[in-house]
C-alpha cells in the first residue's frame, strides 16, 4: 500500500514549479524513512530471538536483562538521532529551500 502512495506523491511532485528540488527532497525523506524502519526492525528481530532463546532455556533473569538492554539501547539511539535532527535542522532547511 505504501508503494502506491509514494508513487502518487512522486507523480504529484513532478507537477510542482520546481519539480527537481521537490522530488530530490522527497527521495531523501523516503531514504531516511526506510533506514529508520530497517534499523528498528533489526533491533526488534534480534530482541525477539534473544528473548525466545532465553525463555526456551528457562532463564527468566536473562530475559529481564535482555529487555532492559534493548530498551536502553533503543532509547540511546533515539536520543542521539533526536539531537542530530535538532542540530542539523537549520542546515537542512537552507539546503533544500535555497
GROMACS elastic network, one bead per residue, 0.5 to 0.9 nm:
[ bonds ]
;  ai    aj funct       b0    kb
    1     4     6  0.56180   500
    1     5     6  0.65294   500
    1     6     6  0.89361   500
    2     6     6  0.61418   500
    2     7     6  0.85224   500
    3     6     6  0.52216   500
    3     7     6  0.61207   500
    3     8     6  0.86702   500
    4     8     6  0.61739   500
    4     9     6  0.85861   500
    5     8     6  0.52956   500
    5     9     6  0.63112   500
    5    10     6  0.87978   500
    6    10     6  0.61867   500
    6    11     6  0.85881   500
    6    30     6  0.84690   500
    7    10     6  0.51592   500
    7    11     6  0.62344   500
    7    12     6  0.86749   500
    8    11     6  0.50036   500
    8    12     6  0.61462   500
    8    13     6  0.85027   500
    9    12     6  0.50678   500
    9    13     6  0.59798   500
    9    14     6  0.85674   500
    9    26     6  0.85795   500
   10    14     6  0.62554   500
   10    22     6  0.87365   500
   10    23     6  0.64285   500
   10    26     6  0.75948   500
   10    27     6  0.87429   500
   11    14     6  0.52329   500
   11    15     6  0.71793   500
   12    15     6  0.55017   500
   12    16     6  0.72105   500
   13    16     6  0.53697   500
   13    17     6  0.88537   500
   13    18     6  0.87400   500
   13    19     6  0.59993   500
   13    20     6  0.86498   500
   13    22     6  0.60740   500
   13    23     6  0.60665   500
   13    26     6  0.83796   500
   14    17     6  0.82690   500
   14    18     6  0.82578   500
   14    20     6  0.75332   500
   14    22     6  0.76682   500
   14    23     6  0.68994   500
   15    18     6  0.83134   500
   15    19     6  0.64057   500
   16    19     6  0.50662   500
   16    20     6  0.88236   500
   16    22     6  0.74376   500
   17    20     6  0.88870   500
   17    22     6  0.88575   500
   18    21     6  0.58426   500
   18    22     6  0.63991   500
   18    23     6  0.88500   500
   19    22     6  0.50025   500
   19    23     6  0.59581   500
   19    24     6  0.83487   500
   20    23     6  0.53703   500
   20    24     6  0.60785   500
   20    25     6  0.85963   500
   21    24     6  0.50568   500
   21    25     6  0.60670   500
   21    26     6  0.84722   500
   21    96     6  0.71686   500
   21    97     6  0.82616   500
   22    25     6  0.52193   500
   22    26     6  0.60988   500
   22    27     6  0.85694   500
   22    96     6  0.85311   500
   23    27     6  0.60267   500
   23    28     6  0.86275   500
   24    27     6  0.50307   500
   24    28     6  0.63199   500
   24    29     6  0.87284   500
   24    96     6  0.88167   500
   25    28     6  0.51202   500
   25    29     6  0.63110   500
   25    30     6  0.87174   500
   25    96     6  0.68168   500
   26    29     6  0.50681   500
   26    30     6  0.61936   500
   26    31     6  0.85926   500
   27    30     6  0.51042   500
   27    31     6  0.60970   500
   27    32     6  0.86294   500
   28    31     6  0.51232   500
   28    32     6  0.61932   500
   28    33     6  0.84814   500
   29    32     6  0.52842   500
   29    33     6  0.60296   500
   29    34     6  0.86261   500
   30    33     6  0.50152   500
   30    34     6  0.61586   500
   30    35     6  0.86718   500
   31    34     6  0.52193   500
   31    35     6  0.63027   500
   31    36     6  0.86750   500
   32    35     6  0.50972   500
   32    36     6  0.61628   500
   32    37     6  0.86192   500
   33    36     6  0.51417   500
   33    37     6  0.62391   500
   33    38     6  0.86983   500
   34    37     6  0.50221   500
   34    38     6  0.61107   500
   34    39     6  0.86205   500
   35    38     6  0.51055   500
   35    39     6  0.61515   500
   35    40     6  0.86095   500
   36    39     6  0.53238   500
   36    40     6  0.62597   500
   36    41     6  0.85149   500
   37    40     6  0.53176   500
   37    41     6  0.59601   500
   37    42     6  0.85228   500
   38    41     6  0.51063   500
   38    42     6  0.60753   500
   38    43     6  0.86971   500
   39    42     6  0.52409   500
   39    43     6  0.64143   500
   39    44     6  0.86843   500
   40    43     6  0.52126   500
   40    44     6  0.61814   500
   40    45     6  0.87184   500
   40    74     6  0.82465   500
   41    45     6  0.61808   500
   41    46     6  0.86106   500
   42    45     6  0.51114   500
   42    46     6  0.61158   500
   42    47     6  0.84544   500
   43    46     6  0.51390   500
   43    47     6  0.59629   500
   43    48     6  0.84935   500
   43    70     6  0.77210   500
   43    74     6  0.80801   500
   44    47     6  0.51912   500
   44    48     6  0.61370   500
   44    49     6  0.86738   500
   44    70     6  0.87264   500
   45    48     6  0.51841   500
   45    49     6  0.62415   500
   45    50     6  0.86004   500
   46    49     6  0.52567   500
   46    50     6  0.61350   500
   46    51     6  0.86042   500
   47    50     6  0.50963   500
   47    51     6  0.60450   500
   47    52     6  0.84025   500
   47    66     6  0.73730   500
   47    67     6  0.74872   500
   47    70     6  0.67966   500
   48    51     6  0.52411   500
   48    52     6  0.59520   500
   48    53     6  0.84847   500
   49    52     6  0.51194   500
   49    53     6  0.60606   500
   49    54     6  0.85934   500
   50    53     6  0.52299   500
   50    54     6  0.62631   500
   50    55     6  0.85956   500
   50    63     6  0.78585   500
   50    66     6  0.71787   500
   51    54     6  0.51777   500
   51    55     6  0.60236   500
   51    56     6  0.84690   500
   51    62     6  0.80861   500
   51    63     6  0.54385   500
   51    64     6  0.85707   500
   51    66     6  0.67457   500
   51    67     6  0.76090   500
   52    55     6  0.50716   500
   52    56     6  0.60348   500
   52    57     6  0.86640   500
   52    63     6  0.83728   500
   53    56     6  0.50621   500
   53    57     6  0.64041   500
   53    58     6  0.87416   500
   53    59     6  0.89952   500
   53    63     6  0.88195   500
   54    57     6  0.50720   500
   54    58     6  0.62357   500
   54    59     6  0.54405   500
   54    60     6  0.71410   500
   54    61     6  0.87982   500
   54    62     6  0.63512   500
   54    63     6  0.58330   500
   54    66     6  0.88777   500
   55    59     6  0.59419   500
   55    60     6  0.65953   500
   55    62     6  0.84988   500
   55    63     6  0.67428   500
   56    59     6  0.77407   500
   57    60     6  0.86504   500
   58    63     6  0.89995   500
   59    62     6  0.55753   500
   59    63     6  0.66000   500
   60    63     6  0.50206   500
   60    64     6  0.63573   500
   60    65     6  0.86674   500
   61    64     6  0.52411   500
   61    65     6  0.62266   500
   61    66     6  0.86187   500
   62    66     6  0.59830   500
   62    67     6  0.85672   500
   63    66     6  0.50782   500
   63    67     6  0.62418   500
   63    68     6  0.86371   500
   64    67     6  0.52275   500
   64    68     6  0.62475   500
   64    69     6  0.86804   500
   65    68     6  0.50855   500
   65    69     6  0.61447   500
   65    70     6  0.86291   500
   66    69     6  0.50913   500
   66    70     6  0.61691   500
   66    71     6  0.86243   500
   67    70     6  0.51194   500
   67    71     6  0.61648   500
   67    72     6  0.86126   500
   68    71     6  0.51647   500
   68    72     6  0.61329   500
   68    73     6  0.84675   500
   69    72     6  0.52234   500
   69    73     6  0.59477   500
   69    74     6  0.84811   500
   70    73     6  0.51232   500
   70    74     6  0.60181   500
   70    75     6  0.83862   500
   71    74     6  0.53146   500
   71    75     6  0.60264   500
   71    76     6  0.85911   500
   72    75     6  0.50512   500
   72    76     6  0.61003   500
   72    77     6  0.85888   500
   73    76     6  0.51994   500
   73    77     6  0.61706   500
   73    78     6  0.85007   500
   74    77     6  0.51263   500
   74    78     6  0.59894   500
   74    79     6  0.84999   500
   75    78     6  0.50682   500
   75    79     6  0.60753   500
   75    80     6  0.86032   500
   76    79     6  0.50589   500
   76    80     6  0.61407   500
   76    81     6  0.86845   500
   77    80     6  0.51309   500
   77    81     6  0.62891   500
   77    82     6  0.85037   500
   78    81     6  0.52964   500
   78    82     6  0.60176   500
   78    83     6  0.86387   500
   79    83     6  0.61669   500
   79    84     6  0.85758   500
   80    83     6  0.52327   500
   80    84     6  0.62245   500
   80    85     6  0.86797   500
   81    85     6  0.60781   500
   81    86     6  0.85481   500
   82    85     6  0.51559   500
   82    86     6  0.62795   500
   82    87     6  0.86871   500
   83    86     6  0.50254   500
   83    87     6  0.60963   500
   83    88     6  0.86178   500
   84    87     6  0.50869   500
   84    88     6  0.60681   500
   84    89     6  0.81957   500
   85    88     6  0.53835   500
   85    89     6  0.56040   500
   86    89     6  0.54803   500
   86    90     6  0.82434   500
   87    90     6  0.75691   500
   87    91     6  0.83436   500
   88    91     6  0.52646   500
   88    92     6  0.61561   500
   88    93     6  0.87044   500
   89    92     6  0.52976   500
   89    93     6  0.62968   500
   89    94     6  0.88168   500
   90    93     6  0.52153   500
   90    94     6  0.63038   500
   90    95     6  0.87202   500
   91    94     6  0.53648   500
   91    95     6  0.63621   500
   91    96     6  0.88547   500
   92    95     6  0.51921   500
   92    96     6  0.62672   500
   92    97     6  0.86200   500
   93    96     6  0.52887   500
   93    97     6  0.59856   500
   93    98     6  0.81160   500
   94    97     6  0.54637   500
   94    98     6  0.56059   500
   95    98     6  0.56557   500
